[in-house]
Amino acid sequence: MSQENSGQKTFRAGENFPVYCRVKLQTGAGDTVMLAQAGEEFIGVTATAANVGDMVNVTMRSAARTYKMTAAGVINVGAIFYGAVSGKIQATASGLPQGTVLEAAANDGEIIECVLNNGVAGNINGAATNLEPEAGNGSIPIIFSKSGITDATTSPIIVTAPYKFRVINWWIVSRDTTAANIKLINNVTDLTAVIAKGVTNDAIVAGGTIVNAQKDVLATVNLKVNASAVAAFDVYVMVVKV
């Protein structure tokens, strides 16, 4: 007979578990869980510690709540986190993003509050996250942004690519009346032509022409923004995963 659980489910521990660690199902054994390792997806977070063979309560990933999780090192407040070794989490990209940190961690083993990206990435409402032709129902666009920029003459990083993506559109929101020419940079090469930012506060300007040869940003490469003069603005970049 099928069953359902609200928030937590009990599994058998396939190894010794600390509390507040990410776990995955053991292959071929749906009632047993193991520690999720670096870059691996997980089904939930242990609510108690357990020894191998014991029963352990797991708070399922889909629960509508925040979670205590174990950091593998330094993570800043508001950072996106990824799966680390031994069921921990880290700021360094490894696999898919898994959530956002609500408290900072300064050391390995610190317990911090987090919010999860519920579910495993892949398909959303039938539309693929990877680049697909129209016959495949298109692709899910992703927006990367950097807000509160006050001086982009030194080319600050918008995002370090968590995976290879293609830039398909971008916008600038002016936050002052200073004139400046803005462009995107793929690592060290111009990704777009320059475009004049608005000189009216809160003006929205469509970004400059995307350079075809630079439209794809490789995983771990920095997507940057540059300004010709010290100016305040926000930037939004629409991409699709490729």
C-alpha positions as a Markdown table, in Angstrom:
| # | Residue | x | y | z |
|---|---|---|---|---|
| 1 | Met | 0.0 | 0.0 | 0.0 |
| 2 | Ser | 1.3 | 3.4 | -0.9 |
| 3 | Gln | 1.8 | 6.1 | 1.8 |
| 4 | Glu | 2.6 | 9.7 | 2.1 |
| 5 | Asn | 4.5 | 11.8 | 4.7 |
| 6 | Ser | 4.3 | 15.4 | 5.8 |
| 7 | Gly | 7.7 | 17.0 | 6.1 |
| 8 | Gln | 9.7 | 14.1 | 7.6 |
| 9 | Lys | 10.3 | 10.5 | 6.7 |
| 10 | Thr | 12.3 | 7.7 | 8.5 |
| 11 | Phe | 15.0 | 5.8 | 6.7 |
| 12 | Arg | 17.7 | 3.3 | 7.6 |
| 13 | Ala | 21.2 | 4.8 | 7.9 |
| 14 | Gly | 23.6 | 3.2 | 5.5 |
| 15 | Glu | 26.5 | 4.8 | 7.4 |
| 16 | Asn | 27.1 | 6.9 | 10.5 |
| 17 | Phe | 25.4 | 10.3 | 10.2 |
| 18 | Pro | 25.8 | 13.5 | 12.0 |
| 19 | Val | 22.8 | 15.8 | 12.3 |
| 20 | Tyr | 22.0 | 18.4 | 9.7 |
| 21 | Cys | 23.6 | 16.7 | 6.7 |
| 22 | Arg | 22.4 | 16.1 | 3.2 |
| 23 | Val | 21.4 | 12.5 | 2.3 |
| 24 | Lys | 20.6 | 10.6 | -0.8 |
| 25 | Leu | 19.0 | 7.2 | -1.4 |
| 26 | Gln | 21.3 | 4.3 | -1.5 |
| 27 | Thr | 21.3 | 2.7 | -5.0 |
| 28 | Gly | 18.9 | -0.3 | -5.1 |
| 29 | Ala | 17.7 | 0.3 | -1.5 |
| 30 | Gly | 14.8 | 2.8 | -1.3 |
| 31 | Asp | 14.6 | 2.5 | 2.5 |
| 32 | Thr | 18.3 | 3.3 | 3.1 |
| 33 | Val | 20.1 | 6.7 | 2.8 |
| 34 | Met | 23.8 | 7.6 | 2.5 |
| 35 | Leu | 25.6 | 10.9 | 2.8 |
| 36 | Ala | 25.3 | 13.0 | -0.4 |
| 37 | Gln | 28.8 | 14.0 | -1.6 |
| 38 | Ala | 30.2 | 17.0 | -3.5 |
| 39 | Gly | 28.0 | 18.0 | -6.4 |
| 40 | Glu | 25.4 | 15.3 | -5.7 |
| 41 | Glu | 21.7 | 15.9 | -5.4 |
| 42 | Phe | 19.9 | 14.9 | -2.1 |
| 43 | Ile | 16.4 | 14.1 | -0.9 |
| 44 | Gly | 16.6 | 15.7 | 2.5 |
| 45 | Val | 18.5 | 16.7 | 5.6 |
| 46 | Thr | 19.0 | 14.6 | 8.7 |
| 47 | Ala | 17.0 | 15.8 | 11.7 |
| 48 | Thr | 19.0 | 13.6 | 14.1 |
| 49 | Ala | 22.4 | 11.9 | 14.3 |
| 50 | Ala | 22.4 | 8.1 | 13.7 |
| 51 | Asn | 24.8 | 5.1 | 13.5 |
| 52 | Val | 24.9 | 2.7 | 10.6 |
| 53 | Gly | 21.8 | 0.4 | 10.7 |
| 54 | Asp | 19.8 | 2.8 | 12.9 |
| 55 | Met | 16.6 | 4.5 | 11.8 |
| 56 | Val | 17.1 | 8.2 | 11.1 |
| 57 | Asn | 14.6 | 11.0 | 10.6 |
| 58 | Val | 15.1 | 13.0 | 7.4 |
| 59 | Thr | 13.4 | 16.3 | 6.8 |
| 60 | Met | 12.4 | 16.1 | 3.1 |
| 61 | Arg | 13.8 | 18.6 | 0.7 |
| 62 | Ser | 10.3 | 19.6 | -0.5 |
| 63 | Ala | 9.1 | 20.7 | 2.9 |
| 64 | Ala | 8.0 | 24.4 | 3.1 |
| 65 | Arg | 10.5 | 25.6 | 5.7 |
| 66 | Thr | 14.1 | 26.7 | 6.3 |
| 67 | Tyr | 16.8 | 24.2 | 7.3 |
| 68 | Lys | 19.8 | 23.9 | 9.5 |
| 69 | Met | 22.7 | 22.6 | 7.4 |
| 70 | Thr | 26.4 | 22.0 | 8.0 |
| 71 | Ala | 28.9 | 24.2 | 6.2 |
| 72 | Ala | 32.2 | 22.8 | 4.8 |
| 73 | Gly | 33.9 | 26.2 | 5.3 |
| 74 | Val | 33.4 | 29.9 | 4.8 |
| 75 | Ile | 30.0 | 30.9 | 3.3 |
| 76 | Asn | 28.7 | 34.5 | 3.3 |
| 77 | Val | 25.1 | 35.5 | 4.1 |
| 78 | Gly | 23.0 | 35.4 | 0.9 |
| 79 | Ala | 25.4 | 33.2 | -1.0 |
| 80 | Ile | 24.1 | 30.4 | -3.2 |
| 81 | Phe | 25.4 | 27.0 | -2.0 |
| 82 | Tyr | 26.3 | 23.7 | -3.6 |
| 83 | Gly | 26.7 | 20.2 | -2.3 |
| 84 | Ala | 30.0 | 19.5 | -0.5 |
| 85 | Val | 31.6 | 16.2 | 0.8 |
| 86 | Ser | 30.0 | 14.3 | 3.7 |
| 87 | Gly | 26.6 | 15.9 | 3.4 |
| 88 | Lys | 27.8 | 19.4 | 3.9 |
| 89 | Ile | 27.4 | 22.5 | 1.8 |
| 90 | Gln | 29.8 | 25.0 | 0.2 |
| 91 | Ala | 30.0 | 28.2 | -1.7 |
| 92 | Thr | 32.2 | 26.8 | -4.4 |
| 93 | Ala | 30.3 | 25.7 | -7.5 |
| 94 | Ser | 29.9 | 21.9 | -7.7 |
| 95 | Gly | 27.0 | 20.4 | -9.6 |
| 96 | Leu | 23.7 | 22.4 | -9.5 |
| 97 | Pro | 22.9 | 25.2 | -7.0 |
| 98 | Gln | 20.9 | 23.8 | -4.1 |
| 99 | Gly | 19.8 | 26.8 | -2.1 |
| 100 | Thr | 20.7 | 30.1 | -0.4 |
| 101 | Val | 22.5 | 30.7 | 2.9 |
| 102 | Leu | 20.6 | 32.8 | 5.5 |
| 103 | Glu | 23.4 | 32.9 | 8.0 |
| 104 | Ala | 27.2 | 33.1 | 7.5 |
| 105 | Ala | 29.6 | 30.3 | 8.3 |
| 106 | Ala | 33.3 | 31.0 | 9.2 |
| 107 | Asn | 34.5 | 27.5 | 9.7 |
| 108 | Asp | 34.1 | 23.9 | 8.6 |
| 109 | Gly | 31.3 | 22.2 | 10.6 |
| 110 | Glu | 29.3 | 25.3 | 11.5 |
| 111 | Ile | 25.5 | 24.8 | 11.5 |
| 112 | Ile | 23.7 | 27.6 | 9.6 |
| 113 | Glu | 20.2 | 28.4 | 8.5 |
| 114 | Cys | 19.4 | 27.9 | 4.8 |
| 115 | Val | 16.6 | 27.9 | 2.3 |
| 116 | Leu | 16.5 | 25.1 | -0.3 |
| 117 | Asn | 15.8 | 25.1 | -4.0 |
| 118 | Asn | 13.0 | 22.5 | -3.8 |
| 119 | Gly | 13.1 | 19.6 | -6.2 |
| 120 | Val | 15.8 | 18.5 | -8.5 |
| 121 | Ala | 16.6 | 20.7 | -11.5 |
| 122 | Gly | 15.9 | 19.3 | -15.0 |
| 123 | Asn | 12.4 | 19.9 | -16.3 |
| 124 | Ile | 10.0 | 22.6 | -15.3 |
| 125 | Asn | 6.5 | 22.4 | -16.6 |
| 126 | Gly | 7.8 | 20.3 | -19.5 |
| 127 | Ala | 10.2 | 23.0 | -20.7 |
| 128 | Ala | 13.9 | 21.9 | -20.6 |
| 129 | Thr | 16.5 | 24.0 | -18.8 |
| 130 | Asn | 19.0 | 23.1 | -21.5 |
| 131 | Leu | 18.9 | 24.9 | -24.8 |
| 132 | Glu | 16.2 | 23.3 | -27.0 |
| 133 | Pro | 14.5 | 24.0 | -30.3 |
| 134 | Glu | 11.0 | 25.4 | -30.3 |
| 135 | Ala | 9.6 | 22.0 | -31.0 |
| 136 | Gly | 11.0 | 20.9 | -27.6 |
| 137 | Asn | 9.0 | 23.7 | -25.9 |
| 138 | Gly | 11.9 | 26.1 | -25.7 |
| 139 | Ser | 14.3 | 26.7 | -22.8 |
| 140 | Ile | 13.8 | 28.2 | -19.3 |
| 141 | Pro | 15.5 | 31.6 | -19.2 |
| 142 | Ile | 17.6 | 32.4 | -16.1 |
| 143 | Ile | 18.3 | 36.0 | -14.9 |
| 144 | Phe | 21.6 | 36.9 | -13.3 |
| 145 | Ser | 21.8 | 40.4 | -11.8 |
| 146 | Lys | 24.1 | 42.7 | -9.9 |
| 147 | Ser | 22.4 | 45.5 | -7.9 |
| 148 | Gly | 23.9 | 48.5 | -6.2 |
| 149 | Ile | 26.8 | 49.1 | -8.6 |
| 150 | Thr | 28.4 | 52.4 | -7.9 |
| 151 | Asp | 31.7 | 52.0 | -9.8 |
| 152 | Ala | 32.1 | 49.4 | -12.6 |
| 153 | Thr | 35.2 | 50.9 | -14.1 |
| 154 | Thr | 37.1 | 48.0 | -12.6 |
| 155 | Ser | 34.8 | 45.4 | -14.2 |
| 156 | Pro | 33.1 | 43.8 | -11.2 |
| 157 | Ile | 31.8 | 40.2 | -11.5 |
| 158 | Ile | 28.1 | 39.7 | -12.1 |
| 159 | Val | 28.3 | 35.9 | -11.6 |
| 160 | Thr | 30.9 | 33.1 | -11.8 |
| 161 | Ala | 29.1 | 30.8 | -14.2 |
| 162 | Pro | 27.8 | 27.7 | -12.3 |
| 163 | Tyr | 27.4 | 26.0 | -15.7 |
| 164 | Lys | 27.9 | 26.9 | -19.4 |
| 165 | Phe | 25.2 | 29.4 | -20.4 |
| 166 | Arg | 24.4 | 31.6 | -23.4 |
| 167 | Val | 23.6 | 35.3 | -23.0 |
| 168 | Ile | 20.4 | 36.2 | -24.9 |
| 169 | Asn | 19.4 | 39.6 | -23.5 |
| 170 | Trp | 20.4 | 42.2 | -20.9 |
| 171 | Trp | 19.2 | 45.5 | -19.4 |
| 172 | Ile | 20.5 | 48.4 | -17.3 |
| 173 | Val | 18.6 | 50.2 | -14.6 |
| 174 | Ser | 20.0 | 53.7 | -14.0 |
| 175 | Arg | 20.4 | 54.7 | -10.3 |
| 176 | Asp | 21.8 | 58.2 | -10.9 |
| 177 | Thr | 22.0 | 60.9 | -13.5 |
| 178 | Thr | 25.6 | 60.3 | -14.5 |
| 179 | Ala | 26.4 | 59.4 | -18.1 |
| 180 | Ala | 28.4 | 56.3 | -18.8 |
| 181 | Asn | 28.8 | 53.6 | -21.5 |
| 182 | Ile | 28.2 | 50.1 | -20.2 |
| 183 | Lys | 29.2 | 46.7 | -21.6 |
| 184 | Leu | 29.3 | 43.0 | -20.6 |
| 185 | Ile | 32.6 | 41.1 | -20.6 |
| 186 | Asn | 33.1 | 37.3 | -21.0 |
| 187 | Asn | 36.1 | 36.7 | -18.8 |
| 188 | Val | 38.5 | 39.2 | -20.5 |
| 189 | Thr | 36.7 | 39.7 | -23.9 |
| 190 | Asp | 33.9 | 42.1 | -24.7 |
| 191 | Leu | 30.6 | 40.1 | -24.8 |
| 192 | Thr | 28.6 | 43.1 | -26.0 |
| 193 | Ala | 28.9 | 46.5 | -27.6 |
| 194 | Val | 28.7 | 49.4 | -25.3 |
| 195 | Ile | 25.4 | 51.1 | -24.6 |
| 196 | Ala | 24.7 | 54.4 | -22.9 |
| 197 | Lys | 23.1 | 54.0 | -19.5 |
| 198 | Gly | 20.1 | 56.2 | -18.7 |
| 199 | Val | 20.7 | 59.6 | -17.1 |
| 200 | Thr | 17.3 | 59.6 | -15.4 |
| 201 | Asn | 17.0 | 57.8 | -12.1 |
| 202 | Asp | 15.3 | 54.4 | -12.5 |
| 203 | Ala | 15.4 | 54.6 | -16.3 |
| 204 | Ile | 15.6 | 51.2 | -17.9 |
| 205 | Val | 17.8 | 50.7 | -21.0 |
| 206 | Ala | 18.1 | 47.7 | -23.2 |
| 207 | Gly | 21.7 | 46.4 | -23.4 |
| 208 | Gly | 24.1 | 46.7 | -26.3 |
| 209 | Thr | 24.4 | 44.2 | -29.2 |
| 210 | Ile | 25.6 | 40.8 | -28.1 |
| 211 | Val | 28.8 | 39.7 | -29.9 |
| 212 | Asn | 28.0 | 36.3 | -31.4 |
| 213 | Ala | 31.4 | 34.8 | -30.8 |
| 214 | Gln | 31.3 | 35.7 | -27.1 |
| 215 | Lys | 27.7 | 34.9 | -26.3 |
| 216 | Asp | 28.5 | 31.5 | -24.6 |
| 217 | Val | 30.1 | 31.8 | -21.1 |
| 218 | Leu | 31.8 | 28.6 | -19.9 |
| 219 | Ala | 31.4 | 27.1 | -16.5 |
| 220 | Thr | 33.5 | 28.7 | -13.8 |
| 221 | Val | 34.2 | 31.7 | -16.0 |
| 222 | Asn | 33.4 | 35.2 | -14.8 |
| 223 | Leu | 30.7 | 37.3 | -16.4 |
| 224 | Lys | 31.5 | 40.9 | -15.7 |
| 225 | Val | 30.1 | 44.4 | -16.3 |
| 226 | Asn | 32.2 | 47.5 | -17.2 |
| 227 | Ala | 31.4 | 51.2 | -17.2 |
| 228 | Ser | 33.4 | 54.0 | -18.9 |
| 229 | Ala | 32.8 | 56.3 | -15.9 |
| 230 | Val | 31.9 | 56.1 | -12.2 |
| 231 | Ala | 28.1 | 55.7 | -12.2 |
| 232 | Ala | 25.4 | 54.0 | -10.2 |
| 233 | Phe | 23.2 | 51.3 | -11.9 |
| 234 | Asp | 21.9 | 47.7 | -11.7 |
| 235 | Val | 22.4 | 45.2 | -14.4 |
| 236 | Tyr | 20.2 | 42.2 | -15.4 |
| 237 | Val | 21.4 | 39.5 | -17.8 |
| 238 | Met | 19.0 | 36.8 | -19.3 |
| 239 | Val | 20.7 | 33.5 | -20.2 |
| 240 | Val | 19.8 | 29.9 | -21.1 |
| 241 | Lys | 21.8 | 26.9 | -20.1 |
| 242 | Val | 23.7 | 25.2 | -22.9 |
